[in-house]
Amino acid sequence: MSLDPARAADPLVIAVDGPAASGKSTIAKALAGRFGLAFLDTGLLYRAVGRKLLDCGLDPADAEAALKAAETLQASDVDEAKLTGDETGQAGSKVAAVPSVRAVLLPFQRNVARSAPGAVLAGRDVGTVICPDAAVKLFITASVEERANRRFAELHQRGANPIRAQVLEDMIERDRRDTSRSVAPLRVADDAHVLDTTQLSLDATLAAAAELVRLSLVRAGRRDEAASG
């Protein structure tokens, strides 16, 4: 994939990380709209690679096949509407554990972050690897049980008939894989603000996230950007 955006002298980068079904992508997208920034769900890149492999009957855990799929990934492959579903999510998680795949996709993600006037990136290693110098870092989390309940409801809404216990088991395995991979594991950046959404409504979560961003920008002397949100 390639991207050549206009460069900002000092782009505003907001990193939003967290485990599966924590709400990080929804929050990141809302923040991007609120502060007038670009938005990238980095997880969609890995889902797209995983989907390509599944469609070809290949194992997403096959490092060589995953690398080839990543190297030939096109913007048209990253279609959020086609990348939903737990199977695609699990494939994306396996692909994300392949170091060579992460290396291939890293430049694209950093280019988005450097585009004017800045961007909000959601993922699992935005604040630790992709944009370690991000102006604001949020880590969105929730209990694994709550996240499994959200995923269960989401699958039901799409017309699937999931088994609640299986959804929870898959979520636990997804967390294990994401936190234990050798390259860019899911972890909280030292300077990240942790926001636990287990007991929060979506509106309350969005309000809390926006306030954390605003306060962080004020402390960093970026008052004009803080006021824009």
C-alpha positions as a Markdown table, in Angstrom:
| # | Residue | x | y | z |
|---|---|---|---|---|
| 1 | Met | 0.0 | 0.0 | 0.0 |
| 2 | Ser | 1.2 | 3.5 | -0.6 |
| 3 | Leu | 0.1 | 6.9 | 0.6 |
| 4 | Asp | 1.6 | 10.4 | 0.0 |
| 5 | Pro | -0.4 | 12.8 | 2.1 |
| 6 | Ala | 0.4 | 16.5 | 2.6 |
| 7 | Arg | 2.7 | 16.8 | 5.6 |
| 8 | Ala | 2.0 | 18.8 | 8.6 |
| 9 | Ala | 4.8 | 20.7 | 10.4 |
| 10 | Asp | 3.5 | 19.3 | 13.7 |
| 11 | Pro | 0.6 | 17.0 | 13.1 |
| 12 | Leu | -1.7 | 16.3 | 16.0 |
| 13 | Val | -1.6 | 12.5 | 16.5 |
| 14 | Ile | -4.0 | 10.8 | 19.0 |
| 15 | Ala | -3.3 | 7.1 | 19.7 |
| 16 | Val | -6.2 | 5.0 | 20.9 |
| 17 | Asp | -5.2 | 1.4 | 21.8 |
| 18 | Gly | -7.0 | -1.4 | 23.5 |
| 19 | Pro | -8.1 | -5.0 | 23.4 |
| 20 | Ala | -10.8 | -6.5 | 21.1 |
| 21 | Ala | -14.3 | -5.1 | 21.6 |
| 22 | Ser | -13.2 | -2.4 | 24.0 |
| 23 | Gly | -14.8 | 0.3 | 21.9 |
| 24 | Lys | -11.5 | 1.9 | 20.8 |
| 25 | Ser | -12.4 | 2.2 | 17.1 |
| 26 | Thr | -15.8 | 3.8 | 17.9 |
| 27 | Ile | -14.1 | 6.3 | 20.3 |
| 28 | Ala | -11.2 | 7.0 | 17.9 |
| 29 | Lys | -13.6 | 7.7 | 15.0 |
| 30 | Ala | -15.7 | 10.0 | 17.1 |
| 31 | Leu | -12.6 | 11.9 | 18.3 |
| 32 | Ala | -11.4 | 12.3 | 14.7 |
| 33 | Gly | -14.7 | 13.9 | 13.8 |
| 34 | Arg | -14.7 | 16.1 | 16.9 |
| 35 | Phe | -11.1 | 17.4 | 16.4 |
| 36 | Gly | -11.2 | 17.5 | 12.6 |
| 37 | Leu | -8.6 | 14.9 | 12.0 |
| 38 | Ala | -8.1 | 11.9 | 9.7 |
| 39 | Phe | -9.0 | 8.4 | 11.1 |
| 40 | Leu | -7.4 | 5.0 | 10.6 |
| 41 | Asp | -8.4 | 1.8 | 12.3 |
| 42 | Thr | -5.1 | 0.0 | 12.0 |
| 43 | Gly | -6.8 | -3.3 | 12.8 |
| 44 | Leu | -8.6 | -3.2 | 9.5 |
| 45 | Leu | -5.3 | -3.6 | 7.6 |
| 46 | Tyr | -4.6 | -6.9 | 9.4 |
| 47 | Arg | -8.2 | -8.0 | 9.0 |
| 48 | Ala | -7.9 | -7.3 | 5.2 |
| 49 | Val | -4.8 | -9.4 | 5.0 |
| 50 | Gly | -6.5 | -12.2 | 7.0 |
| 51 | Arg | -9.5 | -12.0 | 4.8 |
| 52 | Lys | -7.4 | -12.3 | 1.6 |
| 53 | Leu | -5.9 | -15.5 | 3.0 |
| 54 | Leu | -9.2 | -17.0 | 4.1 |
| 55 | Asp | -10.7 | -16.3 | 0.6 |
| 56 | Cys | -7.7 | -18.1 | -0.9 |
| 57 | Gly | -8.1 | -21.1 | 1.4 |
| 58 | Leu | -4.8 | -20.3 | 3.2 |
| 59 | Asp | -3.9 | -20.4 | 6.8 |
| 60 | Pro | -3.7 | -16.9 | 8.3 |
| 61 | Ala | -0.9 | -18.2 | 10.6 |
| 62 | Asp | 1.2 | -19.1 | 7.6 |
| 63 | Ala | 3.9 | -16.4 | 7.8 |
| 64 | Glu | 5.0 | -16.6 | 4.2 |
| 65 | Ala | 1.5 | -16.5 | 2.8 |
| 66 | Ala | 0.6 | -13.7 | 5.1 |
| 67 | Leu | 3.6 | -11.6 | 4.0 |
| 68 | Lys | 2.7 | -12.1 | 0.3 |
| 69 | Ala | -0.9 | -11.0 | 1.0 |
| 70 | Ala | 0.3 | -7.9 | 2.9 |
| 71 | Glu | 2.7 | -6.9 | 0.1 |
| 72 | Thr | -0.1 | -7.0 | -2.4 |
| 73 | Leu | -2.7 | -5.3 | -0.3 |
| 74 | Gln | -4.7 | -2.6 | -2.1 |
| 75 | Ala | -6.7 | 0.2 | -0.7 |
| 76 | Ser | -9.8 | -1.4 | -2.1 |
| 77 | Asp | -9.2 | -4.5 | 0.1 |
| 78 | Val | -9.6 | -2.4 | 3.2 |
| 79 | Asp | -13.4 | -2.2 | 3.1 |
| 80 | Glu | -14.8 | -2.1 | 6.6 |
| 81 | Ala | -18.2 | -3.5 | 5.5 |
| 82 | Lys | -16.5 | -6.6 | 4.2 |
| 83 | Leu | -14.2 | -7.1 | 7.2 |
| 84 | Thr | -16.7 | -7.7 | 10.0 |
| 85 | Gly | -17.3 | -11.0 | 11.6 |
| 86 | Asp | -15.4 | -13.0 | 14.2 |
| 87 | Glu | -13.7 | -15.3 | 11.7 |
| 88 | Thr | -12.1 | -12.3 | 10.0 |
| 89 | Gly | -11.2 | -10.8 | 13.3 |
| 90 | Gln | -9.5 | -14.0 | 14.4 |
| 91 | Ala | -7.6 | -14.2 | 11.1 |
| 92 | Gly | -6.5 | -10.6 | 11.5 |
| 93 | Ser | -5.2 | -11.4 | 15.0 |
| 94 | Lys | -3.1 | -14.3 | 13.7 |
| 95 | Val | -1.8 | -12.2 | 10.8 |
| 96 | Ala | -0.9 | -9.4 | 13.2 |
| 97 | Ala | 1.4 | -11.8 | 15.1 |
| 98 | Val | 3.7 | -12.2 | 12.0 |
| 99 | Pro | 6.6 | -9.7 | 12.3 |
| 100 | Ser | 7.2 | -9.4 | 8.6 |
| 101 | Val | 3.6 | -8.4 | 8.0 |
| 102 | Arg | 3.7 | -5.7 | 10.7 |
| 103 | Ala | 6.9 | -4.4 | 9.1 |
| 104 | Val | 5.3 | -4.1 | 5.7 |
| 105 | Leu | 2.2 | -2.3 | 7.0 |
| 106 | Leu | 4.0 | 0.1 | 9.4 |
| 107 | Pro | 5.1 | 2.8 | 6.9 |
| 108 | Phe | 1.5 | 3.2 | 5.6 |
| 109 | Gln | 0.2 | 3.7 | 9.1 |
| 110 | Arg | 2.9 | 6.3 | 10.0 |
| 111 | Asn | 2.2 | 8.2 | 6.8 |
| 112 | Val | -1.4 | 8.5 | 7.8 |
| 113 | Ala | -0.3 | 9.9 | 11.2 |
| 114 | Arg | 1.9 | 12.4 | 9.5 |
| 115 | Ser | -0.7 | 13.8 | 7.2 |
| 116 | Ala | -2.0 | 17.3 | 7.8 |
| 117 | Pro | -3.5 | 18.3 | 10.1 |
| 118 | Gly | -3.1 | 15.0 | 12.0 |
| 119 | Ala | -4.9 | 11.8 | 12.7 |
| 120 | Val | -6.5 | 9.6 | 15.2 |
| 121 | Leu | -5.3 | 6.0 | 14.9 |
| 122 | Ala | -6.9 | 3.0 | 16.7 |
| 123 | Gly | -5.2 | -0.2 | 17.2 |
| 124 | Arg | -3.2 | -2.3 | 19.7 |
| 125 | Asp | 0.3 | -0.8 | 19.3 |
| 126 | Val | -0.3 | 2.8 | 18.1 |
| 127 | Gly | 1.0 | 4.5 | 21.2 |
| 128 | Thr | 3.9 | 2.0 | 21.7 |
| 129 | Val | 5.2 | 1.3 | 18.2 |
| 130 | Ile | 3.5 | 3.1 | 15.4 |
| 131 | Cys | 3.3 | 6.6 | 17.0 |
| 132 | Pro | 5.3 | 6.5 | 20.2 |
| 133 | Asp | 5.5 | 10.3 | 20.2 |
| 134 | Ala | 1.8 | 10.8 | 19.8 |
| 135 | Ala | 0.5 | 14.0 | 21.5 |
| 136 | Val | -2.2 | 12.1 | 23.3 |
| 137 | Lys | -2.4 | 8.4 | 24.1 |
| 138 | Leu | -5.5 | 6.6 | 25.3 |
| 139 | Phe | -5.9 | 3.0 | 26.3 |
| 140 | Ile | -9.5 | 1.9 | 26.2 |
| 141 | Thr | -10.3 | -1.3 | 28.1 |
| 142 | Ala | -13.2 | -3.2 | 29.8 |
| 143 | Ser | -13.5 | -6.5 | 31.5 |
| 144 | Val | -13.2 | -9.6 | 29.3 |
| 145 | Glu | -16.8 | -10.6 | 30.2 |
| 146 | Glu | -18.2 | -7.2 | 29.2 |
| 147 | Arg | -16.2 | -7.2 | 26.0 |
| 148 | Ala | -17.5 | -10.7 | 25.2 |
| 149 | Asn | -21.1 | -9.5 | 25.9 |
| 150 | Arg | -20.6 | -6.7 | 23.5 |
| 151 | Arg | -19.3 | -9.0 | 20.8 |
| 152 | Phe | -22.1 | -11.4 | 21.4 |
| 153 | Ala | -24.7 | -8.6 | 20.9 |
| 154 | Glu | -22.9 | -7.4 | 17.8 |
| 155 | Leu | -22.9 | -10.8 | 16.2 |
| 156 | His | -26.6 | -11.3 | 17.1 |
| 157 | Gln | -27.3 | -7.9 | 15.5 |
| 158 | Arg | -25.7 | -9.1 | 12.3 |
| 159 | Gly | -28.0 | -12.1 | 12.2 |
| 160 | Ala | -25.5 | -14.7 | 13.5 |
| 161 | Asn | -26.4 | -17.2 | 16.2 |
| 162 | Pro | -23.4 | -17.2 | 18.5 |
| 163 | Ile | -22.9 | -19.3 | 21.6 |
| 164 | Arg | -22.1 | -17.0 | 24.5 |
| 165 | Ala | -19.6 | -19.3 | 26.2 |
| 166 | Gln | -17.7 | -19.7 | 22.9 |
| 167 | Val | -17.6 | -16.0 | 22.3 |
| 168 | Leu | -16.0 | -15.5 | 25.8 |
| 169 | Glu | -13.5 | -18.3 | 25.1 |
| 170 | Asp | -12.6 | -16.8 | 21.8 |
| 171 | Met | -12.1 | -13.4 | 23.4 |
| 172 | Ile | -9.8 | -14.8 | 26.1 |
| 173 | Glu | -7.8 | -16.6 | 23.4 |
| 174 | Arg | -7.7 | -13.4 | 21.3 |
| 175 | Asp | -6.4 | -11.4 | 24.4 |
| 176 | Arg | -3.7 | -14.1 | 25.0 |
| 177 | Arg | -2.5 | -14.0 | 21.4 |
| 178 | Asp | -2.5 | -10.2 | 21.3 |
| 179 | Thr | -0.6 | -9.7 | 24.5 |
| 180 | Ser | 2.0 | -12.5 | 24.1 |
| 181 | Arg | 3.1 | -12.0 | 20.4 |
| 182 | Ser | 6.8 | -11.4 | 20.0 |
| 183 | Val | 6.5 | -8.2 | 18.1 |
| 184 | Ala | 4.4 | -5.2 | 19.2 |
| 185 | Pro | 2.3 | -7.0 | 21.8 |
| 186 | Leu | -0.8 | -5.2 | 23.2 |
| 187 | Arg | 0.3 | -3.2 | 26.3 |
| 188 | Val | -0.4 | 0.1 | 27.9 |
| 189 | Ala | 2.1 | 2.8 | 27.0 |
| 190 | Asp | 3.8 | 4.4 | 30.0 |
| 191 | Asp | 2.3 | 7.8 | 29.2 |
| 192 | Ala | -1.2 | 6.6 | 28.2 |
| 193 | His | -4.5 | 7.5 | 29.9 |
| 194 | Val | -6.3 | 4.3 | 30.8 |
| 195 | Leu | -10.1 | 4.5 | 30.4 |
| 196 | Asp | -12.1 | 1.5 | 31.7 |
| 197 | Thr | -15.5 | 1.4 | 29.9 |
| 198 | Thr | -16.9 | -1.6 | 31.7 |
| 199 | Gln | -19.5 | 0.4 | 33.6 |
| 200 | Leu | -19.8 | 3.3 | 31.1 |
| 201 | Ser | -22.4 | 4.1 | 28.4 |
| 202 | Leu | -21.2 | 5.0 | 25.0 |
| 203 | Asp | -22.0 | 8.7 | 25.5 |
| 204 | Ala | -20.2 | 8.7 | 28.9 |
| 205 | Thr | -17.2 | 7.0 | 27.3 |
| 206 | Leu | -17.0 | 9.5 | 24.4 |
| 207 | Ala | -17.3 | 12.4 | 26.8 |
| 208 | Ala | -14.6 | 11.1 | 29.1 |
| 209 | Ala | -12.3 | 10.4 | 26.1 |
| 210 | Ala | -12.8 | 13.9 | 24.6 |
| 211 | Glu | -12.1 | 15.5 | 28.0 |
| 212 | Leu | -8.9 | 13.5 | 28.4 |
| 213 | Val | -7.7 | 14.6 | 25.0 |
| 214 | Arg | -8.6 | 18.2 | 25.7 |
| 215 | Leu | -6.8 | 18.3 | 29.0 |
| 216 | Ser | -3.7 | 16.6 | 27.5 |
| 217 | Leu | -3.5 | 19.2 | 24.7 |
| 218 | Val | -3.9 | 22.1 | 27.2 |
| 219 | Arg | -1.1 | 20.7 | 29.3 |
| 220 | Ala | 1.1 | 20.3 | 26.2 |
| 221 | Gly | 0.5 | 24.0 | 25.3 |
| 222 | Arg | -1.7 | 23.1 | 22.2 |
| 223 | Arg | -4.6 | 25.2 | 23.4 |
| 224 | Asp | -5.9 | 26.1 | 19.9 |
| 225 | Glu | -6.3 | 22.4 | 19.1 |
| 226 | Ala | -7.8 | 21.7 | 22.5 |
| 227 | Ala | -10.4 | 24.4 | 21.8 |
| 228 | Ser | -11.3 | 22.8 | 18.5 |
| 229 | Gly | -12.7 | 19.8 | 20.3 |
